[in-house]
Amino acid sequence: MSIAGPAAASFWSQQQTTLSELLMRAGNQRAARLLSLVPAAELRDADPQSPVPVVLLVRPIFLDSFRSTDLQAIAEQMNQLRSWDTITGHLVTVEPMLADPFARANLGGAGTITIQLREAIADALYPVKSYDLPEVCRALGLSDGGDDEAGASKRSYVRHRILDYTESQLVDLGTRVVEQHYLPELWGLCRSSAPARAACVPRSAI
């Protein structure tokens, strides 16, 4: 049974928010951040006396970011909610999404991660006011530009300045951007592109 399908479009979104808040309160910021990378989930059938199987569906690139301790922490918080089966508890696993809703992931080729990082950085900075964007970009070490250019298209303004960046440079930049302009997609891409680098984890997620 899908818990994010047409019949219950807002259920997973509401539960995801609640679970993230509970995980943060429990001091498990990492699991809370990972949960933000889950656009859908499914309940699977099981023996009535066994924990309810819950499958988190994520983009394939993010699968390796989830550890057993993270999944256990998420399950423990599900066990506390009345909207979930609190009698037998839950067993949480993770699987790749069969239909990936992120079009950029389907581009293929060696440049796919670079393209996704570039787009995620532009998306993360998009909420910045156009008249503030040049200064924000300068503070991040990007080349200078005018207010008129930023006003025409904020995403294009950012893309133009990082068009020639390598994947490593984009990860470095994304790490700095996500500290102040948090975006789950960007955070996940930084972790997936450089999992061994502690700098890719925002301080608030440690």
Residue pairs with C-beta under 8 A, 6 or more apart in sequence:
1 42
1 43
1 44
2 8
2 40
2 42
2 43
3 11
3 12
3 15
3 40
3 41
3 42
3 43
4 11
4 12
4 13
4 39
4 40
4 41
4 42
12 40
12 41
15 81
15 83
15 84
16 35
16 36
16 38
18 81
19 32
19 35
19 74
19 77
19 78
19 81
20 32
20 35
20 36
21 32
22 77
22 80
22 81
23 29
23 31
23 32
23 35
23 73
23 74
23 77
24 32
26 73
26 76
26 77
28 70
28 73
29 204
29 205
29 206
30 70
30 201
30 205
30 206
31 69
31 70
31 73
31 74
32 205
33 184
33 187
33 202
33 205
34 65
34 66
34 70
35 56
35 74
36 184
36 187
37 58
37 59
37 62
37 65
37 184
37 185
37 187
37 188
38 56
38 57
38 58
39 57
39 58
39 97
39 101
40 57
40 97
41 54
41 55
41 56
41 57
42 54
42 55
42 57
43 52
43 53
43 54
43 55
44 52
44 53
44 54
44 55
45 53
46 52
46 53
46 91
48 88
49 88
50 88
50 91
51 75
51 88
51 89
51 90
51 91
52 84
52 85
52 88
52 89
52 90
52 91
53 90
53 91
53 93
54 75
54 78
54 90
54 91
54 92
54 93
55 92
55 93
55 94
55 95
56 66
56 71
56 74
56 92
56 93
56 94
56 95
57 94
57 95
57 96
57 97
58 66
58 94
58 95
58 96
58 97
59 96
59 97
59 100
59 102
59 105
59 188
60 96
60 97
60 100
60 105
61 105
61 113
61 188
61 189
61 192
62 188
62 191
62 192
63 94
63 95
63 96
64 192
64 195
65 188
65 191
65 192
65 195
66 94
71 92
71 93
71 94
72 92
74 92
75 89
75 90
75 91
75 92
78 84
78 89
78 90
78 92
79 86
79 89
79 90
80 86
84 90
100 106
102 116
102 185
104 112
104 115
104 116
104 119
105 112
105 116
107 115
113 167
113 189
113 192
113 193
114 165
114 166
114 167
114 170
116 185
116 189
117 167
117 170
117 171
117 174
117 186
117 189
117 190
117 193
118 159
118 162
118 163
118 165
118 170
119 159
120 174
120 183
120 185
120 186
120 189
121 158
121 162
121 170
121 173
121 174
121 177
121 186
122 154
122 155
122 158
122 159
123 155
123 183
123 185
123 186
124 174
124 177
124 178
124 181
124 182
124 183
124 186
125 133
125 136
125 137
125 154
125 158
125 177
125 181
126 154
126 155
126 158
127 181
128 136
128 154
128 181
130 147
130 150
130 151
130 154
131 147
131 150
131 151
133 150
133 154
133 157
133 158
134 144
134 145
134 146
134 147
134 150
134 157
137 143
137 144
137 145
137 157
137 158
137 161
138 144
140 173
140 176
140 177
141 173
142 158
142 161
142 162
142 173
143 161
145 157
145 160
145 161
149 157
149 160
150 157
162 169
162 170
162 173
165 173
167 193
168 194
170 193
171 190
171 193
171 194
171 197
171 200
172 199
174 186
174 189
174 190
174 200
175 190
175 197
175 199
175 200
177 186
178 186
178 187
178 190
178 202
179 202
179 203
182 202
187 202
187 205
190 200
191 200
191 201
193 200
194 200
